[in-house]
C-alpha cells in the first residue's frame, strides 16, 4: 500500500541505528572536509583549477586520457577514506567484540574503491563539457572560489556516493562479531 509504513521498516529505525547514521554523517562531514582540503592543496600546487583538465597520460592507446581532476579525486578519496575508516571504527560502529584492524580495513577500503571509481566517472561527467550533466558555465566556471566547477563536482560526487557507502559498510565491514555458539552438551550422559 502506498503511504503505509510497515512495522518491520519502523523496527529498523531504532535509536541506535539512527545514532549510528548520524555519527556516520558527522564522520562523513569530516571526510568531506579532508577530501576538499586535499583537493584544494593539489589544485593550488597544479596552478589552480584552470589546470584541472590537464592530461597526465593517455589510457593505453585509446581516445581517453587520465586527467589531473581524476588524480585529485582518487588522492582525496584515499586520504579521506583512511581517516573516515578510523573514525567510524573507533566511534560510529564501536563494538565490544570486533575483527582486527586490517580485517575491517580491507572491506572498507574495497567498498570505497568501488565508490571512488564510480565517483571518478561522475566527477568526469560533471566537469566534461561534452557531458549531458556538465556543470554549465552559467553558474560554474574553471576558476577557484564559490563557483568553481571542480570543487562543486567534488562535493556533488561525495553526496551521491555516501549513502551506498553507509549501507554496505554497516552491513559488511563493521558488522558485529558474535561469540561462537556454545557447543551442545551430551544430554544422554554417555
TORPA-4810 file (N, C-alpha, C, O; in nm, 3 decimals):
<nodes>
NODE_1_0.084_-0.119_0.000_0.000_0.000_0.000_0.088_0.124_0.000_0.189_0.129_0.069_X
NODE_2_0.049_0.221_-0.075_0.124_0.346_-0.083_0.094_0.430_0.040_-0.021_0.443_0.081_X
NODE_3_0.200_0.485_0.099_0.183_0.573_0.215_0.176_0.501_0.348_0.166_0.567_0.452_X
NODE_4_0.181_0.370_0.350_0.176_0.296_0.475_0.315_0.241_0.506_0.378_0.178_0.421_X
NODE_5_0.362_0.267_0.627_0.492_0.215_0.669_0.470_0.086_0.744_0.395_0.080_0.841_X
NODE_6_0.536_-0.018_0.697_0.523_-0.148_0.763_0.597_-0.146_0.895_0.697_-0.077_0.908_X
NODE_7_0.549_-0.223_0.996_0.618_-0.228_1.125_0.763_-0.273_1.112_0.847_-0.227_1.189_X
NODE_8_0.794_-0.362_1.018_0.932_-0.409_1.004_1.024_-0.295_0.963_1.141_-0.291_1.003_X
NODE_9_0.972_-0.201_0.882_1.054_-0.086_0.842_1.079_0.005_0.961_1.187_0.062_0.974_X
NODE_10_0.979_0.020_1.048_0.996_0.103_1.167_1.095_0.041_1.265_1.172_0.113_1.329_X
NODE_11_1.094_-0.091_1.276_1.184_-0.155_1.372_1.330_-0.138_1.331_1.419_-0.142_1.416_X
NODE_12_1.355_-0.119_1.201_1.492_-0.097_1.155_1.541_0.042_1.190_1.662_0.066_1.189_X
NODE_13_1.453_0.133_1.222_1.491_0.270_1.256_1.504_0.286_1.408_1.451_0.381_1.465_X
NODE_14_1.575_0.196_1.470_1.594_0.203_1.614_1.680_0.323_1.650_1.754_0.373_1.565_X
NODE_15_1.670_0.371_1.773_1.753_0.484_1.815_1.903_0.457_1.794_1.977_0.548_1.757_X
NODE_16_1.946_0.333_1.818_2.088_0.300_1.799_2.128_0.314_1.653_2.234_0.368_1.622_X
NODE_17_2.043_0.266_1.562_2.075_0.277_1.419_2.070_0.423_1.372_2.151_0.465_1.290_X
NODE_18_1.976_0.497_1.424_1.968_0.638_1.389_2.092_0.712_1.439_2.148_0.795_1.368_X
NODE_19_2.135_0.681_1.561_2.257_0.742_1.615_2.379_0.704_1.531_2.465_0.788_1.505_X
NODE_20_2.387_0.577_1.490_2.498_0.534_1.403_2.496_0.611_1.272_2.601_0.654_1.224_X
NODE_21_2.377_0.629_1.214_2.367_0.701_1.089_2.411_0.846_1.107_2.481_0.901_1.022_X
NODE_22_2.370_0.908_1.219_2.410_1.046_1.246_2.561_1.056_1.267_2.625_1.148_1.217_X
NODE_23_2.617_0.961_1.342_2.762_0.960_1.362_2.834_0.939_1.230_2.936_1.004_1.202_X
NODE_24_2.781_0.848_1.147_2.839_0.824_1.015_2.837_0.954_0.934_2.931_0.984_0.861_X
NODE_25_2.730_1.030_0.948_2.720_1.159_0.880_2.822_1.260_0.930_2.880_1.335_0.851_X
NODE_26_2.845_1.263_1.061_2.946_1.353_1.118_3.085_1.314_1.067_3.163_1.400_1.025_X
NODE_27_3.114_1.184_1.072_3.243_1.135_1.021_3.252_1.167_0.872_3.357_1.210_0.824_X
NODE_28_3.143_1.145_0.801_3.142_1.176_0.658_3.166_1.324_0.633_3.236_1.361_0.539_X
NODE_29_3.107_1.409_0.718_3.131_1.554_0.706_3.278_1.587_0.725_3.333_1.670_0.653_X
NODE_30_3.340_1.524_0.823_3.483_1.547_0.842_3.562_1.492_0.723_3.664_1.548_0.683_X
NODE_31_3.513_1.382_0.666_3.576_1.326_0.547_3.564_1.419_0.428_3.657_1.431_0.348_X
NODE_32_3.448_1.486_0.415_3.430_1.585_0.307_3.532_1.697_0.326_3.593_1.744_0.229_X
NODE_33_3.548_1.740_0.450_3.645_1.846_0.479_3.787_1.801_0.441_3.860_1.874_0.375_X
NODE_34_3.825_1.682_0.484_3.957_1.628_0.450_3.970_1.617_0.298_4.072_1.657_0.241_X
NODE_35_3.867_1.562_0.234_3.868_1.546_0.089_3.888_1.680_0.019_3.970_1.692_-0.072_X
NODE_36_3.814_1.780_0.061_3.821_1.911_-0.004_3.955_1.980_0.023_4.009_2.046_-0.065_X
NODE_37_4.009_1.965_0.145_4.139_2.026_0.175_4.247_1.966_0.084_4.330_2.038_0.029_X
NODE_38_4.245_1.833_0.070_4.342_1.767_-0.019_4.322_1.816_-0.162_4.420_1.844_-0.231_X
NODE_39_4.197_1.825_-0.208_4.169_1.871_-0.344_4.219_2.014_-0.365_4.279_2.045_-0.468_X
NODE_40_4.194_2.101_-0.269_4.238_2.241_-0.282_4.391_2.249_-0.286_4.447_2.320_-0.369_X
NODE_41_4.457_2.176_-0.196_4.604_2.176_-0.194_4.660_2.126_-0.326_4.752_2.185_-0.382_X
NODE_42_4.604_2.015_-0.375_4.655_1.960_-0.502_4.630_2.055_-0.619_4.717_2.074_-0.704_X
NODE_43_4.511_2.115_-0.624_4.482_2.208_-0.733_4.570_2.332_-0.727_4.617_2.380_-0.830_X
NODE_44_4.593_2.384_-0.607_4.681_2.501_-0.593_4.823_2.465_-0.636_4.890_2.544_-0.702_X
NODE_45_4.869_2.346_-0.598_5.004_2.302_-0.636_5.016_2.283_-0.788_5.126_2.288_-0.843_X
NODE_46_4.902_2.261_-0.854_4.900_2.241_-1.000_4.870_2.371_-1.075_4.849_2.369_-1.196_X
NODE_47_4.869_2.484_-1.005_4.845_2.611_-1.072_4.701_2.655_-1.073_4.666_2.749_-1.145_X
NODE_48_4.615_2.591_-0.995_4.474_2.630_-0.986_4.382_2.536_-1.062_4.426_2.449_-1.137_X
NODE_49_4.252_2.556_-1.041_4.154_2.468_-1.102_4.144_2.486_-1.253_4.087_2.403_-1.323_X
NODE_50_4.200_2.595_-1.305_4.204_2.612_-1.451_4.281_2.498_-1.517_4.258_2.467_-1.633_X
NODE_51_4.372_2.436_-1.442_4.455_2.329_-1.496_4.403_2.189_-1.461_4.471_2.090_-1.485_X
NODE_52_4.284_2.180_-1.405_4.232_2.051_-1.359_4.206_1.952_-1.472_4.207_1.831_-1.450_X
NODE_53_4.183_2.001_-1.591_4.157_1.912_-1.705_4.285_1.876_-1.781_4.279_1.816_-1.888_X
NODE_54_4.398_1.914_-1.726_4.527_1.882_-1.790_4.543_1.731_-1.803_4.520_1.658_-1.707_X
NODE_55_4.583_1.686_-1.918_4.603_1.543_-1.943_4.735_1.500_-1.880_4.839_1.561_-1.905_X
NODE_56_4.730_1.395_-1.799_4.851_1.340_-1.739_4.909_1.229_-1.825_5.030_1.220_-1.843_X
NODE_57_4.820_1.143_-1.879_4.865_1.038_-1.970_4.745_0.980_-2.044_4.630_0.992_-2.001_X
NODE_58_4.775_0.918_-2.156_4.674_0.854_-2.238_4.645_0.716_-2.180_4.734_0.651_-2.126_X
NODE_59_4.521_0.671_-2.191_4.482_0.540_-2.138_4.502_0.433_-2.244_4.410_0.400_-2.320_X
NODE_60_4.621_0.378_-2.246_4.655_0.259_-2.325_4.619_0.271_-2.473_4.561_0.178_-2.530_X
NODE_61_4.653_0.382_-2.536_4.631_0.398_-2.679_4.486_0.420_-2.718_4.452_0.412_-2.836_X
NODE_62_4.399_0.448_-2.621_4.257_0.475_-2.651_4.238_0.624_-2.673_4.332_0.701_-2.655_X
NODE_63_4.119_0.667_-2.711_4.094_0.811_-2.723_4.074_0.879_-2.587_4.051_1.000_-2.582_X
NODE_64_4.081_0.805_-2.479_4.059_0.861_-2.345_4.191_0.890_-2.276_4.295_0.829_-2.303_X
NODE_65_4.184_0.985_-2.185_4.302_1.029_-2.112_4.276_1.032_-1.963_4.162_1.047_-1.918_X
NODE_66_4.382_1.017_-1.887_4.373_1.034_-1.742_4.412_1.178_-1.713_4.523_1.220_-1.745_X
NODE_67_4.321_1.252_-1.654_4.341_1.395_-1.631_4.372_1.423_-1.484_4.351_1.339_-1.397_X
NODE_68_4.422_1.542_-1.461_4.459_1.582_-1.325_4.338_1.574_-1.232_4.353_1.539_-1.115_X
NODE_69_4.219_1.607_-1.280_4.099_1.603_-1.197_4.074_1.462_-1.141_4.026_1.447_-1.029_X
NODE_70_4.107_1.360_-1.219_4.092_1.222_-1.171_4.195_1.190_-1.064_4.164_1.121_-0.967_X
NODE_71_4.317_1.238_-1.081_4.420_1.219_-0.979_4.380_1.287_-0.848_4.398_1.231_-0.740_X
NODE_72_4.325_1.407_-0.859_4.277_1.479_-0.740_4.168_1.398_-0.671_4.171_1.380_-0.549_X
NODE_73_4.071_1.349_-0.749_3.961_1.271_-0.691_4.014_1.148_-0.618_3.976_1.123_-0.504_X
NODE_74_4.100_1.071_-0.683_4.148_0.946_-0.624_4.236_0.971_-0.501_4.224_0.900_-0.402_X
NODE_75_4.325_1.070_-0.507_4.411_1.100_-0.392_4.329_1.151_-0.275_4.348_1.108_-0.161_X
NODE_76_4.237_1.242_-0.302_4.149_1.295_-0.196_4.068_1.183_-0.132_4.050_1.178_-0.010_X
NODE_77_4.019_1.093_-0.217_3.943_0.979_-0.166_4.028_0.894_-0.072_3.982_0.860_0.038_X
NODE_78_4.148_0.858_-0.112_4.232_0.769_-0.030_4.260_0.831_0.106_4.248_0.764_0.209_X
NODE_79_4.298_0.958_0.108_4.328_1.024_0.236_4.202_1.030_0.323_4.207_0.997_0.442_X
NODE_80_4.090_1.073_0.265_3.965_1.082_0.341_3.915_0.945_0.384_3.862_0.930_0.494_X
NODE_81_3.931_0.845_0.299_3.883_0.710_0.330_3.956_0.651_0.450_3.894_0.588_0.536_X
NODE_82_4.087_0.672_0.457_4.163_0.619_0.571_4.122_0.689_0.700_4.105_0.623_0.803_X
NODE_83_4.107_0.821_0.697_4.064_0.891_0.819_3.920_0.853_0.856_3.890_0.834_0.974_X
NODE_84_3.832_0.842_0.757_3.694_0.801_0.786_3.688_0.661_0.844_3.610_0.634_0.936_X
NODE_85_3.770_0.571_0.791_3.771_0.435_0.843_3.803_0.435_0.992_3.732_0.373_1.071_X
NODE_86_3.908_0.503_1.029_3.948_0.501_1.170_3.843_0.566_1.259_3.815_0.514_1.367_X
NODE_87_3.786_0.676_1.216_3.681_0.741_1.296_3.556_0.653_1.306_3.497_0.642_1.414_X
NODE_88_3.516_0.592_1.195_3.398_0.503_1.200_3.425_0.382_1.288_3.336_0.338_1.362_X
NODE_89_3.543_0.329_1.280_3.578_0.210_1.358_3.580_0.240_1.508_3.530_0.162_1.588_X
NODE_90_3.637_0.354_1.544_3.653_0.383_1.686_3.535_0.458_1.747_3.524_0.466_1.869_X
NODE_91_3.446_0.514_1.663_3.337_0.594_1.719_3.200_0.550_1.669_3.114_0.515_1.750_X
NODE_92_3.177_0.550_1.538_3.044_0.523_1.483_2.999_0.379_1.508_2.890_0.357_1.562_X
NODE_93_3.082_0.283_1.471_3.046_0.142_1.480_3.128_0.072_1.588_3.169_-0.042_1.570_X
NODE_94_3.150_0.140_1.697_3.230_0.084_1.807_3.158_-0.039_1.862_3.038_-0.036_1.889_X
NODE_95_3.232_-0.145_1.880_3.178_-0.271_1.930_3.269_-0.325_2.039_3.389_-0.298_2.041_X
NODE_96_3.209_-0.402_2.130_3.289_-0.469_2.232_3.376_-0.576_2.169_3.493_-0.593_2.205_X
NODE_97_3.319_-0.646_2.075_3.393_-0.750_2.002_3.398_-0.710_1.857_3.297_-0.671_1.798_X
NODE_98_3.515_-0.720_1.801_3.530_-0.684_1.660_3.645_-0.761_1.599_3.726_-0.823_1.669_X
NODE_99_3.649_-0.757_1.469_3.761_-0.818_1.397_3.881_-0.725_1.408_3.868_-0.611_1.454_X
NODE_100_3.996_-0.771_1.365_4.117_-0.691_1.369_4.111_-0.571_1.276_4.025_-0.563_1.188_X
NODE_101_4.204_-0.477_1.296_4.206_-0.353_1.218_4.213_-0.382_1.069_4.131_-0.330_0.992_X
NODE_102_4.308_-0.465_1.027_4.323_-0.496_0.885_4.202_-0.574_0.831_4.163_-0.556_0.716_X
NODE_103_4.145_-0.659_0.915_4.029_-0.738_0.870_3.909_-0.648_0.841_3.826_-0.681_0.757_X
NODE_104_3.900_-0.534_0.911_3.792_-0.439_0.883_3.833_-0.336_0.777_3.749_-0.287_0.701_X
NODE_105_3.962_-0.303_0.774_4.007_-0.201_0.680_3.989_-0.243_0.535_3.939_-0.165_0.454_X
NODE_106_4.030_-0.365_0.501_4.025_-0.406_0.361_3.883_-0.408_0.304_3.865_-0.363_0.191_X
NODE_107_3.782_-0.456_0.376_3.646_-0.444_0.320_3.604_-0.297_0.305_3.543_-0.260_0.204_X
NODE_108_3.636_-0.214_0.405_3.602_-0.071_0.399_3.669_-0.007_0.278_3.606_0.066_0.202_X
NODE_109_3.797_-0.036_0.262_3.872_0.021_0.150_3.821_-0.032_0.017_3.812_0.044_-0.080_X
NODE_110_3.788_-0.160_0.010_3.735_-0.219_-0.113_3.605_-0.153_-0.156_3.585_-0.120_-0.273_X
NODE_111_3.517_-0.132_-0.059_3.390_-0.064_-0.088_3.419_0.077_-0.135_3.360_0.127_-0.231_X
NODE_112_3.511_0.142_-0.065_3.549_0.278_-0.102_3.609_0.286_-0.241_3.581_0.382_-0.314_X
NODE_113_3.690_0.189_-0.279_3.750_0.189_-0.413_3.641_0.181_-0.519_3.647_0.251_-0.620_X
NODE_114_3.543_0.096_-0.496_3.432_0.086_-0.592_3.357_0.219_-0.600_3.325_0.267_-0.709_X
NODE_115_3.331_0.278_-0.484_3.264_0.409_-0.482_3.352_0.516_-0.545_3.302_0.604_-0.615_X
NODE_116_3.483_0.508_-0.522_3.575_0.607_-0.580_3.579_0.596_-0.731_3.581_0.698_-0.800_X
NODE_117_3.580_0.475_-0.783_3.581_0.459_-0.929_3.451_0.510_-0.989_3.452_0.579_-1.091_X
NODE_118_3.338_0.475_-0.925_3.209_0.527_-0.973_3.209_0.680_-0.961_3.164_0.750_-1.052_X
NODE_119_3.259_0.729_-0.849_3.266_0.873_-0.828_3.354_0.944_-0.928_3.324_1.055_-0.970_X
NODE_120_3.464_0.879_-0.967_3.553_0.940_-1.066_3.478_0.963_-1.197_3.494_1.067_-1.261_X
NODE_121_3.395_0.865_-1.238_3.318_0.882_-1.361_3.209_0.988_-1.345_3.179_1.062_-1.439_X
NODE_122_3.152_0.996_-1.226_3.052_1.102_-1.201_3.120_1.238_-1.210_3.068_1.330_-1.274_X
NODE_123_3.236_1.250_-1.145_3.307_1.379_-1.148_3.349_1.416_-1.290_3.337_1.532_-1.330_X
NODE_124_3.397_1.320_-1.364_3.434_1.346_-1.504_3.311_1.396_-1.581_3.321_1.491_-1.659_X
NODE_125_3.197_1.331_-1.561_3.075_1.372_-1.631_3.035_1.515_-1.593_2.987_1.591_-1.677_X
NODE_126_3.055_1.551_-1.467_3.017_1.685_-1.422_3.112_1.793_-1.472_3.075_1.910_-1.480_X
NODE_127_3.235_1.754_-1.506_3.334_1.853_-1.546_3.368_1.848_-1.695_3.447_1.929_-1.743_X
NODE_128_3.311_1.754_-1.768_3.341_1.740_-1.911_3.237_1.818_-1.993_3.118_1.788_-1.985_X
NODE_129_3.280_1.917_-2.070_3.185_2.000_-2.146_3.098_1.922_-2.244_2.992_1.972_-2.283_X
NODE_130_3.137_1.802_-2.285_3.056_1.725_-2.380_2.954_1.636_-2.309_2.874_1.569_-2.375_X
NODE_131_2.955_1.635_-2.177_2.864_1.550_-2.100_2.726_1.616_-2.086_2.717_1.739_-2.077_X
NODE_132_2.619_1.535_-2.085_2.486_1.592_-2.066_2.462_1.645_-1.924_2.367_1.720_-1.903_X
NODE_133_2.548_1.607_-1.826_2.531_1.656_-1.689_2.642_1.754_-1.650_2.667_1.778_-1.531_X
NODE_134_2.708_1.810_-1.750_2.814_1.908_-1.728_2.761_2.025_-1.647_2.652_2.075_-1.673_X
NODE_135_2.839_2.067_-1.548_2.801_2.184_-1.468_2.826_2.308_-1.554_2.939_2.353_-1.570_X
NODE_136_2.718_2.361_-1.609_2.726_2.464_-1.713_2.798_2.590_-1.668_2.817_2.615_-1.549_X
NODE_137_2.837_2.666_-1.767_2.912_2.789_-1.742_2.825_2.903_-1.693_2.877_3.010_-1.659_X
NODE_138_2.695_2.884_-1.687_2.607_2.989_-1.637_2.636_3.025_-1.492_2.635_3.143_-1.457_X
NODE_139_2.660_2.928_-1.411_2.689_2.950_-1.269_2.832_2.908_-1.236_2.899_2.974_-1.156_X
NODE_140_2.878_2.801_-1.296_3.008_2.743_-1.264_3.115_2.791_-1.361_3.085_2.827_-1.475_X
NODE_141_3.237_2.791_-1.315_3.349_2.829_-1.401_3.473_2.750_-1.360_3.470_2.676_-1.262_X
NODE_142_3.579_2.767_-1.435_3.702_2.693_-1.410_3.794_2.759_-1.309_3.903_2.708_-1.282_X
NODE_143_3.753_2.871_-1.253_3.835_2.942_-1.155_3.814_2.883_-1.015_3.735_2.790_-0.998_X
NODE_144_3.884_2.936_-0.917_3.862_2.897_-0.778_3.750_2.982_-0.720_3.705_3.078_-0.783_X
NODE_145_3.707_2.949_-0.603_3.604_3.027_-0.536_3.471_2.953_-0.532_3.463_2.834_-0.561_X
NODE_146_3.369_3.027_-0.495_3.237_2.970_-0.470_3.173_2.906_-0.593_3.089_2.818_-0.579_X
NODE_147_3.211_2.947_-0.710_3.151_2.895_-0.833_3.243_2.798_-0.908_3.218_2.767_-1.024_X
NODE_148_3.347_2.751_-0.843_3.445_2.664_-0.910_3.382_2.529_-0.942_3.345_2.453_-0.853_X
NODE_149_3.372_2.500_-1.071_3.313_2.375_-1.119_3.384_2.254_-1.058_3.318_2.157_-1.020_X
NODE_150_3.514_2.259_-1.050_3.595_2.148_-0.998_3.554_2.111_-0.855_3.538_1.993_-0.823_X
NODE_151_3.536_2.210_-0.771_3.502_2.183_-0.631_3.356_2.141_-0.614_3.326_2.054_-0.532_X
NODE_152_3.265_2.202_-0.692_3.126_2.160_-0.686_3.110_2.016_-0.735_3.032_1.939_-0.679_X
NODE_153_3.184_1.980_-0.838_3.179_1.842_-0.888_3.228_1.745_-0.781_3.173_1.637_-0.764_X
NODE_154_3.332_1.785_-0.708_3.385_1.703_-0.599_3.279_1.682_-0.491_3.257_1.570_-0.446_X
NODE_155_3.214_1.789_-0.450_3.113_1.782_-0.343_2.990_1.701_-0.389_2.942_1.616_-0.315_X
NODE_156_2.940_1.727_-0.508_2.823_1.654_-0.560_2.853_1.504_-0.567_2.768_1.422_-0.533_X
NODE_157_2.972_1.470_-0.612_3.011_1.329_-0.623_3.015_1.263_-0.485_2.972_1.149_-0.470_X
NODE_158_3.066_1.333_-0.387_3.068_1.281_-0.249_2.926_1.256_-0.200_2.898_1.152_-0.141_X
NODE_159_2.838_1.349_-0.225_2.698_1.336_-0.180_2.632_1.214_-0.245_2.556_1.143_-0.180_X
NODE_160_2.659_1.191_-0.372_2.598_1.078_-0.443_2.650_0.944_-0.391_2.573_0.849_-0.380_X
NODE_161_2.779_0.936_-0.360_2.837_0.806_-0.321_2.825_0.774_-0.172_2.847_0.660_-0.133_X
NODE_162_2.792_0.870_-0.087_2.788_0.847_0.058_2.682_0.747_0.105_2.717_0.658_0.183_X
NODE_163_2.555_0.756_0.063_2.455_0.662_0.116_2.489_0.515_0.089_2.465_0.429_0.174_X
NODE_164_2.544_0.488_-0.027_2.581_0.350_-0.059_2.692_0.303_0.033_2.690_0.190_0.082_X
NODE_165_2.789_0.390_0.057_2.898_0.357_0.149_2.847_0.323_0.288_2.893_0.227_0.349_X
NODE_166_2.751_0.402_0.338_2.698_0.377_0.472_2.635_0.239_0.482_2.669_0.161_0.571_X
NODE_167_2.546_0.209_0.391_2.472_0.082_0.398_2.567_-0.037_0.387_2.559_-0.130_0.468_X
NODE_168_2.655_-0.036_0.290_2.743_-0.151_0.270_2.842_-0.165_0.385_2.868_-0.276_0.430_X
NODE_169_2.897_-0.054_0.434_2.991_-0.062_0.546_2.921_-0.107_0.674_2.979_-0.183_0.752_X
NODE_170_2.801_-0.062_0.696_2.726_-0.102_0.815_2.701_-0.253_0.814_2.718_-0.321_0.915_X
NODE_171_2.660_-0.303_0.698_2.622_-0.444_0.688_2.739_-0.539_0.670_2.729_-0.657_0.706_X
NODE_172_2.851_-0.491_0.616_2.960_-0.583_0.585_3.086_-0.553_0.665_3.136_-0.640_0.736_X
NODE_173_3.137_-0.432_0.656_3.266_-0.401_0.719_3.259_-0.401_0.871_3.339_-0.467_0.937_X
NODE_174_3.162_-0.327_0.926_3.156_-0.310_1.071_3.047_-0.394_1.136_2.991_-0.356_1.239_X
NODE_175_3.017_-0.507_1.077_2.917_-0.594_1.138_2.969_-0.641_1.273_3.090_-0.654_1.295_X
NODE_176_2.878_-0.666_1.361_2.916_-0.711_1.495_2.974_-0.852_1.486_2.927_-0.936_1.410_X
NODE_177_3.076_-0.875_1.565_3.134_-1.008_1.574_3.070_-1.073_1.696_3.080_-1.022_1.807_X
NODE_178_3.004_-1.184_1.673_2.934_-1.252_1.780_3.019_-1.364_1.836_3.100_-1.426_1.766_X
NODE_179_3.000_-1.389_1.964_3.071_-1.501_2.026_3.021_-1.630_1.964_2.904_-1.639_1.928_X
NODE_180_3.108_-1.731_1.951_3.063_-1.857_1.894_2.954_-1.920_1.981_2.955_-1.909_2.103_X
NODE_181_2.862_-1.987_1.915_2.754_-2.054_1.987_2.812_-2.165_2.074_2.905_-2.235_2.033_X
NODE_182_2.757_-2.183_2.195_2.808_-2.290_2.281_2.781_-2.426_2.219_2.678_-2.449_2.156_X
NODE_183_2.876_-2.515_2.239_2.857_-2.649_2.186_2.756_-2.723_2.273_2.757_-2.710_2.395_X
NODE_184_2.667_-2.801_2.209_2.567_-2.873_2.287_2.635_-2.976_2.377_2.728_-3.046_2.336_X
NODE_185_2.585_-2.983_2.498_2.642_-3.083_2.590_2.576_-3.219_2.566_2.469_-3.228_2.507_X
NODE_186_2.639_-3.319_2.610_2.588_-3.455_2.594_2.479_-3.477_2.698_2.508_-3.496_2.816_X
NODE_187_2.354_-3.475_2.654_2.240_-3.489_2.745_2.208_-3.635_2.777_2.132_-3.661_2.870_X
NODE_188_2.263_-3.727_2.705_2.236_-3.866_2.729_2.322_-3.923_2.843_2.299_-4.036_2.887_X
NODE_189_2.418_-3.846_2.891_2.502_-3.891_2.999_2.602_-3.995_2.956_2.661_-4.061_3.042_X
NODE_190_2.625_-4.012_2.831_2.719_-4.113_2.782_2.858_-4.058_2.774_2.950_-4.130_2.735_X
</nodes>
